[in-house]
Amino acid sequence: MNRVNTYTGIAYKNDPTILAWELANEPRAYTDSTGSILNPWINEMAQYIKGIDSNHLLSAGVEGWYGYKDWYGSPTGVDFVTSQSSPYIDIATFHLFPDYYNLSEVQSLQWISNRASSAQNSLGKPVYIGEFGKMVDRAASNAGSQMKARNDLYKNIYNTASSSGVDGLGFWLLSGHQDDGSLYPDYDHFTVYYPEDRSTSRVIKSGSALFVPASGRGGRNKNSTSITTTADSYELVEPVGNRSFGRVGGSVVRPWLRSSDIYRIFSDLPAGFNLENYLW
């Protein structure tokens, strides 16, 4: 974290392009399944890192099992709530690999909604899916149907994550071509090749769009916005101009014309006018 980027001259701990740190990728403690070793370690390391870098979010990087309730993760000491309850852990996370966990599609989607609920109600923290994936054996005779099953599951994962309040997610894994032109080996059958796997890429692109802030794309806010006017016009500070709007409730909304950093976009709105679900 104290390392200075060779190209930018910015220390990692001060770099605004870094979203967050993870303590480890899928930390486990097979020597103690109760979590009495792993969880204090998470708290200690998180506190230490925050002492160096208080600018970035911090995640435990755990897979997010519910301790003994999940047979696959029961001997690891990982529990979604207790392993991420440290006050130094800012964001909760979990992984989802139905092939490894022996989960049906219904169970996989419930896996998401359960942990989203735990993050919101038990931890009070944002939550993201650090990894998710479904296997496709490209050498199998039914590889095409496996690919379709993957695409269908990914679409439902994105939709369920969005509707459950998950704040972001990343699939495992994206790959392309090596320097010699060959594809990087598909070691674990989770690889999505681009541009070869176009059908999966389209699912990922449309699913990812559900998590892009609308204000950054010129679209609607995720949550509706209401403004009740108390005057005839308003001024809005906005660093980017040249965006035009149509009519709202019969009133002309002017283009965003650059005048220093202030743009008068609402004109002659009557008092009490309600602006709801409007492009903001």
N, C-alpha and C positions, 0 to 999 in steps of 0.2 A: 504493500500500500504506500510505502514511502518511496518506492521506485519512481523515477522521473521518466516519462515517455521520451524516447530518443528523438521522435519527430516533432512532437508538440511542445516539449519542454514543461509539461504539466505533470505533477506528481499524481499517481493513481488516486490518492485519497482526495484530491481536489478536482478530479476530472468529471465534468458534468455529463459526459457522454456515457459514463458507467452507471447503470441502473442500480445494481445491488451486488452484494457479495453473498456467496454461500459458504458456510463453514466447511462443508465437504460434500462430495457427491455420494448420496445414499449412505450416510454413516450408520453403522451397525455395531452392536456389542454382543457377540455370540457367547461371551463368557458370563454374561448376566442378563437374562431375559426380562428381569423386572424393571430395567431402566435405571437402577440405582447407580450405575456407572456412566451410562451414556448421557442421561439428562443433566447431571451436574457438570459433565464435561462441556455440554452445549452451552450452559449458562456461563461457565468460566471463560470459555473461548470467546463467546459473544461479548462479554464485558470487556475482555482484553482488546478485541478489535475495535469496539466503540471508543476505547480510550485513545486509539490511534486515529480513527476515522469516524467522525460523527456526521459526516456529510452524506453518507450513502445508506440506503436500506440494507438490512441484514436478514438473511434467511438461514435456517438450519440445514436445508438441503435434504431433509428426510423423505422417505418414500410414503410416509403417512398412514401406516397401518394403525389399527386400534388395539395394539398390544395383543393379548391372548385371544381377543375376539376374532382376529384374522389369522387363520391357521398358517398362512404362508409366512407372515412376518412375526409370528409369536415368539420365536427364540432370539429375536434381534434386539430387544430392549426398546424398540420404537413404538411410541404411542402418539397419535396425531395431536392430541391436546396437550398432554403433559410434556412431551418432547419439544413443544414449541411455545410453552407458557412463559419462558424467560422474558423479563421486561426488556431485555436487550435484543430480542428477536422481533423485528418489525413486521415481517410478512410471513404468513404460513404457506406451506407448499405440500404437494403430494404428487406421486407418480401413478400411472395407470397402464398396466400391461396385461390385458385379459388372458393372453396365451399363457403367461407365466402364472397368473393368479387363479387360472381355471374359472374365469367369470363368463357368464353369458352376456349378451348385449344389454339385456335389462339390468342385470346386476352391475354391469360396468357404468351405466348411466346413473344408477342409484349410488354407486361409489362416489361419483362426482357430487351429487346433490347432498349426500350425507356429510361429506367433508366441507362443502361450502357452508352448510348450516352450522357445523361445529366451529368453523373459523369465525363466523359472524356472531354466533350466540354464546359460545364458550370462551373463545379467545379474544373476540372483538378486534380482529386483525384482517387486513386484506389477504386474499389467498390466490395462488396461481398454481397451475399444473406444470410442474417443472419438466416432465417428460410424459408422453403417451405414445403408444404404438401398437400396431397389429401386424403379425407376420404374414408374409406372402412368399411361398416357395416357388420361385420362378422356373424351376426345373420340373415342377409337377405338371401332370396332364391337365389338371383343373386350375392352373395358375390364373386364368382369366376370371373364373368365378371367385377365387380368393381375392383378386384385386377389387372386384365389385363389392365383396363383403367388407373389405378394408374401407373403400370409399364411403359406403353406406354408414359404417360405424363412425368414421371421422366426421361426417356431416352431423350425425346425432350427438357426437361428443361436443362439437363446437356449439350446437344449438342448446344443449343441456347446460354446458358451462355458462353460456351467456344468460340463460333464463334463471340459473341458480345464483347468479351474482359473483361468479368467479371473475377475477380481475385480469386474467391473462393466461396463456398456455402456449406450450411449445411441443411440437411433435418430434419424435425420434425416428429417423434422422434423415436429413437432406444431403444428397451427394451428387456430384457431377462427374466430369471426366478428369483423369489424371493427365500429367504433362505429355505422356506418350499417346494420348487420345483414347485410351481404354477406360472403362468404367471402374471406379473404385470398388473393390470386392464387397459383396453383400454378405458380410460375415454372420449377421444374426437374423437376416430375413426381414428386418424392419426398414430397410433403406427405401427412400423415395428418390428416384433418379430424375433430375431435371436436365433437359426437357423431355426425356423419354416417357415418363409417367404423367402425361398431360391430364388425364382424367383425375388423378389424385391431386395434382397441382391446382386444378380448378377448384376442387373442394376446399383445399387449404386456403387458397386466396379468398374465396367468398366467406369462409368461416372466420378467417382472421379479420376481415372487414367489420365483423360484429364487435370487435374490441378496439377499433381505432376511434379516438375521440372525434366526434362530429365536427367540433370547432376547428380541428386541424385539417379537415378535408372539405370544408365548405358545405357540410351537410347539416342535418338537424342535431340538436343536442340529444343525448340519450334520454334525459329527463325533460319533460315539458317545462317551459318557462312562461310565467305570466307577469305582465307589467300593467299596473293600473296607473294611468296618467293623472297628474295633478297640474299639468301646464300644457301649453299648446305645442311645444316642441322640446326635443331633447338633444343633447350632444353625447357622442360616444367616442372614447379614446380607442383607437385601433391602429396598430403599426403598419398594416398593409392596406393599401387603397385599391381603387379600380374594381370594386365589386358592386354590381348594380342589383337592385331589387325591384320587384313589380309593385302592385298595389296591395295595400293591406286595409281591409274594411272600407274600401272606397277612398282612402287617403293615399296620395302619391308618396311613395318612399323614394327619395332621391338617391342617385348613385353616390358611392363613397368617393368624394373628391378630395384630393390631398390638399390640406391647408394646415401647414405644420403637422401636428399629429392629431388634429381634431376633425372629425367628420360629422356634419349635421345630416343625419339620415332620416329622421322623422319630421314630417312637416304637417302642421295644422291638424294634429290629432285632437279630437274632442276630449275634454276632461272626463275621466271615468272609462276611457277606452281600454278594453282588455286584450292584451297581446298574448295569445296562448298557442303553444306548439308552433311557434314561429321560427323561421330560419334565423338563427342568432349570429 
